[in-house]
Amino acid sequence: MSAGYGTYGGRSYGPAEGAGYPADQPGISSEHSILRSGGGPRPPPRKSRVNIWELIFVPWMFLALILVCYLLAGSHGEIAAMWIVPIVMIGLSMAFINWHYRLGNNAEVVLGLLCATAVLIGLVVGVYAAVKTLSEFRRLSLGASYFNVLASEPAAGRSDGATFMFVNGTSVDQSRAFGYTDIYSSSATMYCVAPVGDEKLSKISFWAAGINCCESRGNFYCGEATKAGASGALMQPQAMQSSEGFRLAVKGAESAYNLNESPSHLLLAWSSDPIAYRDTLWSSTVTLFLIFGGVYLVISVMIGLSLMPVIMLK
């Protein structure tokens, strides 16, 4: 009779004694069968070297760095820094992605992609802020601030100004507003000017100016020209100062209202508080960046929690 296998008390036994096997030799357990183990011991799975905190906070820190860079460089006019820093960070992210992609480290590749995406999103927000507010804040910050300015003063001595506060009671003369339109231009832009000061002035050095905010005669509502008690102004950009359309508008107003030609003049944006307006450009940019950074942190948390179970090898 052939020897067999058997179990007793949870222990496996080999062939019975007398079949050529020692009685004390342990049997071969079915739990360690070659068929079950796939031909040998299986190596333990590789754990992901990226943890949840890195997946959340590293991309967010990349975004925050871009926003801080644009806040500081944009307000100081450092155009090179505004582009070099994002380009370097994107380059480092792409090199990180390429390196770990070759090694087959999927978790690290995902982290690199999130960092590159954060840099691009931060770049878009930073460029928007630089164009919308920071460039104007810098322009107004570089110029001088003048107080108690008389409308009758010559404009030549104030050409370096950025903000002006005229003496109390100074206003825009609505009765002598003038709008010039170039009939040969397809845009039909209305260049609007109105004298700063009362009707007694016959030589105008300061003009409130704006685009498409008046009629051909009167009804001047550029800036805060219609606000009661407003007696401040902001220097208009150099592009407006040298604009042919505004030069012809001033000439037209001088001719229409029999004003004496002034050797020099300045175009201003009328404002009730030009200093506060300049400071608001900075504070609004900081607020935008803080809100966007907070929102992106929440989004980063959601992305991290969603991706971590997928990229972890179990």
C-alpha positions in Angstrom: 0.0 0.0 0.0 1.4 3.4 -1.0 2.3 6.0 1.6 0.0 8.9 1.9 -0.2 12.4 3.4 -2.3 13.4 6.3 -2.9 16.1 8.9 -3.6 15.9 12.5 -4.1 18.8 15.0 -3.5 21.4 12.2 0.0 19.9 11.4 0.9 18.4 8.0 2.7 15.2 7.8 4.7 13.6 5.0 4.6 10.0 3.9 4.2 7.4 6.6 7.2 5.9 8.4 8.5 2.9 6.5 8.1 4.5 3.1 11.7 5.8 3.1 11.1 9.0 5.1 12.1 9.6 8.6 9.2 9.8 11.0 10.3 13.2 12.4 10.6 14.9 9.0 8.0 17.7 8.7 5.7 17.5 5.8 5.2 20.0 3.0 2.3 22.4 3.8 -0.2 23.2 1.1 -0.1 26.8 2.1 3.5 27.1 0.7 2.8 25.3 -2.5 4.9 26.4 -5.5 1.6 26.9 -7.5 0.3 29.3 -4.9 3.5 31.3 -4.5 4.0 31.8 -8.2 7.3 30.1 -8.4 9.1 31.8 -5.5 8.8 34.5 -2.9 7.2 37.8 -4.2 9.2 41.0 -3.4 7.4 43.4 -1.1 5.7 46.3 -3.0 7.6 49.6 -3.1 6.1 52.2 -0.9 5.5 55.7 -2.4 8.2 58.2 -1.2 5.7 61.1 -1.6 3.5 61.7 1.4 0.2 63.5 1.6 1.8 66.7 3.0 4.3 67.0 0.2 1.5 66.4 -2.3 -0.5 69.3 -0.8 2.0 71.9 0.4 4.9 71.7 -2.1 2.7 72.8 -5.2 1.1 75.4 -3.0 4.5 76.8 -1.9 5.5 77.1 -5.6 2.4 79.1 -6.2 3.0 81.3 -3.2 6.6 82.0 -4.3 5.4 83.1 -7.7 2.8 85.5 -6.2 5.4 87.0 -3.7 7.8 87.4 -6.6 5.3 89.3 -8.7 4.2 91.4 -5.7 7.7 92.6 -5.0 9.2 92.7 -8.5 6.0 94.2 -10.0 5.9 97.0 -7.6 9.5 97.8 -8.2 9.5 97.4 -12.0 11.9 94.4 -12.0 10.6 92.9 -15.2 13.5 90.5 -15.5 12.7 88.9 -12.1 9.1 88.6 -13.1 10.0 86.3 -15.9 13.3 84.6 -14.8 11.9 83.2 -11.6 8.8 81.4 -13.2 11.0 80.1 -16.1 13.5 78.6 -13.7 10.9 77.1 -11.5 9.1 75.5 -14.5 12.5 74.2 -15.8 13.3 72.6 -12.5 9.8 71.0 -12.4 10.2 69.6 -15.9 13.7 68.2 -15.1 12.2 66.6 -11.9 9.4 65.1 -13.9 11.7 63.7 -16.6 14.1 62.2 -14.1 11.5 60.3 -12.1 9.6 59.3 -15.3 12.7 57.5 -16.5 12.9 55.7 -13.1 9.3 54.8 -13.1 8.5 56.8 -10.0 4.8 57.7 -10.7 4.2 59.5 -7.4 7.1 61.8 -8.0 6.0 62.5 -11.5 2.5 63.5 -10.3 4.1 65.8 -7.7 6.2 67.4 -10.4 3.2 67.9 -12.6 1.3 69.6 -9.8 4.2 71.9 -9.1 4.5 72.9 -12.8 0.8 73.6 -12.9 0.9 75.7 -9.8 3.7 77.8 -11.3 1.7 78.4 -14.5 -1.4 79.4 -12.6 0.6 81.7 -10.4 2.1 83.2 -13.5 -1.3 84.0 -15.0 -2.5 85.7 -11.7 0.8 87.5 -11.3 0.7 88.9 -14.9 -2.9 90.0 -14.4 -2.0 91.9 -11.2 1.1 93.4 -12.7 -0.8 94.8 -15.7 -3.9 95.8 -13.8 -2.6 97.4 -10.6 1.1 97.0 -9.9 2.4 99.0 -12.9 0.1 101.9 -12.1 1.1 101.7 -8.4 4.8 101.9 -9.3 4.2 104.9 -11.7 2.3 106.9 -9.1 4.9 105.9 -6.4 7.8 107.2 -8.4 6.4 110.7 -8.9 6.2 113.6 -6.4 3.2 114.5 -4.4 2.2 118.2 -4.4 -0.2 119.8 -1.9 -2.1 123.1 -1.9 -1.5 123.6 -5.6 -3.0 126.7 -7.2 -4.8 126.2 -10.6 -3.1 129.4 -11.8 0.4 128.1 -11.2 2.5 127.2 -14.3 2.5 123.4 -15.0 6.2 123.3 -15.9 7.3 123.3 -12.3 5.0 120.3 -11.5 5.9 118.0 -14.4 7.5 115.4 -12.1 4.3 115.1 -10.0 2.2 112.0 -9.6 -0.4 113.1 -7.2 -1.9 116.6 -6.7 -4.0 118.2 -4.0 -5.3 121.6 -5.1 -6.4 124.2 -2.6 -9.9 123.7 -1.2 -12.6 124.8 -3.5 -10.7 124.0 -6.7 -12.9 122.1 -9.2 -13.2 121.2 -12.8 -14.9 123.8 -15.0 -17.7 121.9 -16.6 -18.8 124.9 -18.6 -15.7 124.8 -20.7 -15.3 121.1 -21.3 -14.4 120.0 -24.8 -14.5 116.7 -26.6 -12.4 116.1 -29.7 -13.1 113.2 -32.1 -10.9 112.2 -35.0 -13.4 111.6 -37.8 -10.8 109.8 -39.8 -10.2 107.2 -37.1 -12.2 104.0 -37.2 -12.3 103.9 -33.4 -14.2 107.2 -33.1 -12.5 107.9 -29.8 -13.6 111.0 -27.9 -10.7 112.9 -26.3 -12.1 114.8 -23.4 -10.6 117.8 -21.6 -11.8 120.4 -19.1 -10.0 123.3 -17.4 -9.0 122.9 -13.7 -10.0 126.2 -12.0 -12.9 128.7 -12.3 -14.0 130.6 -15.3 -11.8 133.6 -14.4 -8.7 131.8 -15.6 -7.8 132.6 -19.2 -4.6 130.6 -19.3 -5.0 127.0 -18.3 -2.0 124.9 -17.1 -3.9 121.9 -15.7 -6.5 120.0 -17.6 -8.7 117.2 -16.3 -8.7 114.6 -19.1 -10.2 111.3 -20.0 -11.4 109.2 -22.9 -15.1 108.8 -24.0 -16.4 110.5 -20.9 -17.9 113.8 -22.1 -19.8 115.3 -25.0 -18.4 117.6 -27.6 -19.4 120.6 -25.3 -19.8 120.1 -21.6 -21.1 117.1 -19.6 -17.6 116.2 -18.4 -17.7 113.1 -16.1 -14.2 111.7 -16.4 -12.8 110.4 -13.1 -14.5 112.1 -10.1 -15.0 115.4 -11.8 -18.7 115.5 -10.8 -18.1 114.6 -7.2 -18.7 117.4 -4.8 -15.7 118.5 -2.8 -13.2 116.6 -4.9 -10.0 118.7 -5.4 -7.3 116.2 -6.1 -5.8 114.7 -9.2 -3.5 112.0 -10.5 -1.0 112.6 -13.3 -2.1 110.9 -16.5 0.4 108.5 -18.1 3.0 109.8 -20.5 1.3 108.2 -23.4 -1.7 110.5 -22.8 0.4 113.6 -22.2 2.0 113.2 -25.7 -1.1 112.0 -27.5 -2.0 113.8 -30.6 -5.7 113.4 -29.9 -5.4 115.2 -26.5 -3.1 117.9 -28.0 -5.9 118.7 -30.5 -8.5 118.6 -27.8 -6.7 121.2 -25.7 -6.2 123.3 -28.8 -9.9 123.0 -29.7 -10.9 124.1 -26.1 -8.6 127.1 -26.2 -10.1 128.1 -29.6 -13.7 127.4 -28.6 -13.6 129.3 -25.3 -11.1 132.1 -26.3 -8.4 130.9 -23.9 -4.8 132.1 -24.0 -2.4 129.4 -25.2 -0.3 128.0 -22.4 3.4 127.2 -23.1 3.0 123.9 -21.2 0.1 122.0 -19.6 -0.5 118.7 -17.7 -3.3 116.3 -18.2 -4.8 115.0 -14.9 -7.3 112.4 -13.7 -9.6 114.1 -11.2 -9.8 112.4 -7.9 -11.1 113.1 -4.4 -8.2 111.4 -2.7 -5.3 110.5 -5.0 -3.0 109.3 -2.2 -5.6 106.8 -1.0 -6.2 105.7 -4.6 -2.5 105.0 -5.0 -2.3 103.0 -1.8 -5.5 101.1 -2.7 -3.7 99.7 -5.8 -1.2 98.0 -3.5 -3.7 96.8 -0.9 -6.1 95.4 -3.5 -3.2 93.4 -5.0 -2.2 92.0 -1.7 -5.8 91.1 -1.0 -6.2 89.4 -4.3 -3.0 87.3 -3.8 -4.1 86.3 -0.2 -7.5 85.2 -1.3 -6.2 83.3 -4.3 -3.5 81.6 -2.2 -6.1 80.5 0.3 -8.5 79.2 -2.4 -5.6 77.3 -4.1 -4.6 75.8 -0.8 -8.1 74.4 -0.4 -8.0 73.1 -4.0 -4.5 71.6 -3.3 -5.9 69.7 -0.3 -8.7 68.3 -2.3 -6.4 67.2 -5.1 -3.9 65.7 -2.7 -6.6 63.7 -0.9 -8.0 62.5 -4.2 -4.7 61.4 -5.7 -2.8 60.0 -2.8 -4.8 56.6 -2.7 -4.3 56.3 -6.4 -0.5 56.8 -6.6 0.3 54.8 -3.5 1.3 51.2 -4.2 -0.3 48.8 -1.8 
